[in-house]
Amino acid sequence: MSKFMSRSDSSQSSVRSGNETRISLKEGTMSLQLQYPLLTRTNYAAWSIRMRVYMKAQGVWGAVESDEPLDPRSDEMALAAIFQGISEDTILQLGAKKTAKEAWNALRTMHRGRARSLRRELESLKMEDDDSVDDFTGKVTALVNQLRCLGEHVDESYAVKKILRAASPRFIQIVAVIEQFGDLSKMTIEEVTGSLKAHEERLREWKARRESPKCDEKRSQNHWDRGRGRGRGRGHSGDGRGPTDDGNHYRNFGHPPTQRQI
């Protein structure tokens, strides 16, 4: 059975809305709606990833990926899918391309000029003190994926070492452990991210433990101060130095009055 859908048992329709083209695929009783993004000057990486997934769903990605001749009909469908995701100006630039593979490679070449600036950005990236592990590793992963989409070769081990080198000083202990005992040549970005996040969580717990006794001590001191303040105010004058009158206080307890009171 052919890997491509035949015209007899499948159908496809498209509607353009704004910057996206909506594709409706039907095969037997199943239907699927895909919204193709419009390629711009700055979104090539995300655009190429989504296009690859959508074209695989249509069963036509092989026309771009394979080096062997494929069914002409499949190549035409793949080329049509690419053209549905680009602007009219870009279509005119690709007018001479006859196959989906030629059109795809041409688009990648047109956007490859950004690779140098992306690589510089990756090299200079540092983890700030207020960055979370997810924030920092997300930036690294995004830059790596953009470079790969542009045809640049970026080893996984390079990305792992970059994360460890640029990590904040508060992760120096876990970084040293990973570099000493881990196999960086086989480690993935997800694995090193998980190790750093576990250490980040432990740091958060340790900080909470250190602050807890201080808070308890402060609450206890405030309670003690309030208690002392209430005790000084009872049965005393405003300055807290004695009874509020010279004789009445003692008279109430049966003590003899002083000479001045008589």
C-alpha positions as a printed Julia matrix, in Angstrom:
262×3 Matrix{Float64}:
   0.0    0.0     0.0
   1.33   3.42   -0.92
   2.29   5.72    1.94
   0.5    8.58    0.17
  -3.26   9.05    0.21
  -4.93   8.42   -3.13
  -7.46  10.78   -4.66
 -10.19   8.14   -4.52
 -10.21   7.66   -0.74
  -9.09  11.07    0.47
  -9.87  14.72   -0.16
  -8.32  18.06    0.72
  -9.61  21.62    0.75
  -7.98  24.85    1.81
  -9.16  28.26    3.01
  -6.83  31.2     3.71
  -7.61  33.42    6.7
  -5.25  36.23    7.65
  -1.71  34.86    7.99
  -2.77  31.22    8.06
  -4.11  28.7     5.59
  -6.56  26.16    6.97
  -6.28  22.73    5.41
  -9.06  20.17    5.8
  -8.02  16.57    5.24
 -10.55  13.76    4.99
  -9.74  10.08    4.75
 -12.68   7.73    5.05
 -14.5    8.71    8.23
 -11.52  10.65    9.67
 -10.98  14.37    9.18
  -8.16  16.71   10.23
  -7.87  20.48   10.09
  -4.41  22.04    9.83
  -3.66  25.74    9.99
  -0.52  26.53    8.02
   1.4   29.56    9.35
   2.64  32.27    7.04
   6.41  32.52    6.76
   7.89  35.89    7.77
  11.42  37.24    8.09
  11.72  36.27   11.74
   9.74  33.04   12.26
  11.5   30.61    9.94
  12.5   28.15   12.7
   9.0   27.78   14.13
   7.48  27.85   10.64
   9.71  25.03    9.37
   8.97  22.85   12.41
   5.22  23.25   12.02
   5.35  22.74    8.28
   7.32  19.52    8.69
   4.75  18.16   11.15
   1.8   19.17    8.97
   3.33  17.76    5.79
   4.0   14.49    7.6
   0.33  14.43    8.59
  -0.54  14.83    4.9
   1.91  12.06    4.01
   3.99  14.25    1.68
   7.06  15.11    3.8
   9.03  12.4     2.03
   9.15  14.62   -1.07
  11.33  17.06    0.9
  13.34  14.63    2.97
  14.06  11.8     0.54
  16.92  11.87   -1.95
  15.18   9.3    -4.15
  12.57  10.09   -6.81
   9.03   9.85   -5.47
   5.55   9.77   -6.86
   5.09  12.96   -8.95
   1.67  13.48   -7.46
   3.11  13.44   -3.94
   5.78  15.96   -4.93
   3.11  18.25   -6.36
   1.11  18.06   -3.13
   4.22  18.82   -1.06
   5.09  21.81   -3.25
   1.51  23.06   -2.95
   1.71  22.79    0.84
   4.89  24.89    0.89
   3.35  27.53   -1.35
   0.33  27.76    0.93
   2.61  28.83    3.79
   4.52  31.66    2.07
   3.68  35.16    0.87
   3.2   36.18   -2.75
   6.59  37.92   -2.83
   8.29  34.74   -1.68
   6.35  32.69   -4.23
   7.77  34.89   -6.98
  11.28  34.18   -5.68
  10.59  30.45   -5.83
   8.84  30.52   -9.17
  11.65  28.62  -10.91
  11.68  25.76   -8.41
  10.07  22.67   -9.83
  10.15  20.3    -6.86
   9.25  20.53   -3.2
  12.82  19.7    -2.18
  14.24  22.54   -4.3
  11.71  25.01   -2.86
  12.36  23.91    0.72
  16.15  24.16    0.39
  15.84  27.58   -1.26
  13.78  28.91    1.65
  16.32  27.62    4.14
  19.16  29.27    2.21
  17.27  32.57    2.11
  17.06  32.63    5.91
  20.48  31.19    6.68
  21.95  34.67    7.0
  20.59  34.79   10.56
  22.66  31.79   11.6
  25.76  33.83   12.39
  23.92  36.25   14.65
  22.08  33.38   16.35
  25.34  31.57   17.05
  26.87  34.75   18.53
  23.8   35.15   20.71
  24.13  31.57   21.9
  27.83  31.99   22.69
  27.28  35.15   24.74
  24.21  33.89   26.62
  24.65  33.83   30.41
  22.3   32.8    33.19
  21.29  35.77   35.32
  20.95  35.48   39.09
  17.17  35.88   38.91
  16.74  33.43   36.01
  15.07  30.13   36.73
  16.46  26.92   35.26
  13.47  26.63   32.92
  13.93  30.18   31.66
  17.62  29.79   30.94
  17.58  26.32   29.4
  14.55  27.38   27.36
  16.58  30.19   25.81
  19.43  27.81   24.98
  17.09  25.23   23.47
  15.29  27.82   21.35
  18.56  29.12   19.89
  19.84  25.59   19.23
  16.62  24.61   17.43
  16.67  27.77   15.32
  20.22  27.0    14.2
  19.31  23.41   13.39
  16.31  24.51   11.34
  18.65  26.71    9.32
  20.78  23.68    8.5
  23.49  24.43   11.07
  25.02  21.45   12.88
  24.78  21.83   16.67
  25.8   18.82   18.74
  23.71  17.95   21.8
  26.92  17.76   23.83
  27.77  21.33   22.82
  24.41  22.56   24.11
  24.85  20.62   27.37
  28.31  22.08   27.97
  27.02  25.54   27.14
  24.32  25.24   29.82
  26.85  24.11   32.43
  29.4   26.82   31.55
  26.88  29.63   31.6
  24.96  28.54   34.71
  24.68  30.92   37.65
  27.32  30.6    40.44
  24.65  29.28   42.79
  24.74  26.04   40.77
  28.52  25.62   40.99
  28.29  22.53   43.21
  25.89  20.55   41.02
  27.74  21.65   37.88
  31.0   20.29   39.32
  29.31  16.97   40.15
  27.82  16.65   36.65
  31.13  17.46   34.96
  33.06  15.04   37.16
  30.73  12.05   37.17
  28.46  12.55   34.13
  29.16  11.54   30.54
  28.66  14.87   28.79
  29.05  13.26   25.36
  25.86  11.24   25.92
  23.89  13.61   28.13
  20.85  15.41   26.68
  19.56  18.92   27.31
  16.55  17.45   29.11
  18.76  15.43   31.47
  20.98  18.33   32.5
  17.91  20.53   32.87
  16.35  17.98   35.23
  19.5   17.84   37.37
  19.69  21.63   37.64
  15.99  21.89   38.49
  16.36  19.33   41.27
  19.22  21.37   42.74
  17.19  24.55   42.34
  14.36  23.0    44.34
  16.77  21.96   47.11
  18.16  25.49   47.28
  14.63  26.81   47.64
  13.92  24.38   50.5
  17.17  25.25   52.29
  16.37  28.95   52.07
  12.93  28.37   53.53
  14.44  26.42   56.45
  16.94  29.17   57.23
  14.28  31.85   57.2
  11.77  29.88   59.32
  13.66  30.15   62.7
  14.17  33.86   62.15
  10.45  34.36   61.59
   9.58  32.32   64.69
  12.05  34.31   66.79
  10.66  37.6    65.53
   7.08  36.55   66.28
   8.09  35.44   69.8
   9.88  38.73   70.48
   6.89  40.76   69.31
   4.58  38.73   71.56
   6.91  39.28   74.56
   7.1   43.02   73.92
   3.32  43.32   73.75
   2.96  41.4    77.03
   5.42  43.66   78.84
   3.62  46.74   77.58
   0.28  45.55   79.0
   1.82  44.74   82.45
   3.33  48.19   82.97
   0.05  49.99   82.47
  -2.0   48.44   85.3
  -2.29  50.26   88.67
   0.54  52.61   87.86
   0.88  56.14   86.82
   1.72  57.05   83.31
   5.45  56.86   83.97
   5.17  53.43   85.72
   7.04  54.56   88.85
   4.42  53.97   91.62
   0.79  54.21   92.74
  -1.53  56.77   91.27
  -2.08  58.53   94.66
  -0.2   58.8    97.93
  -2.6   57.21  100.45
  -5.75  55.71   98.97
  -3.88  52.78   97.56
  -2.51  51.76  100.96
  -5.74  52.59  102.81
  -7.55  49.98  100.74
  -5.25  47.32  102.16
  -5.5   48.44  105.83
  -2.18  50.23  106.06
  -2.07  53.29  108.34
  -2.2   56.62  106.59
   0.86  58.74  106.47
   1.26  61.89  108.51
   0.5   63.99  105.47
  -2.83  62.25  104.91
  -3.93  62.85  108.56
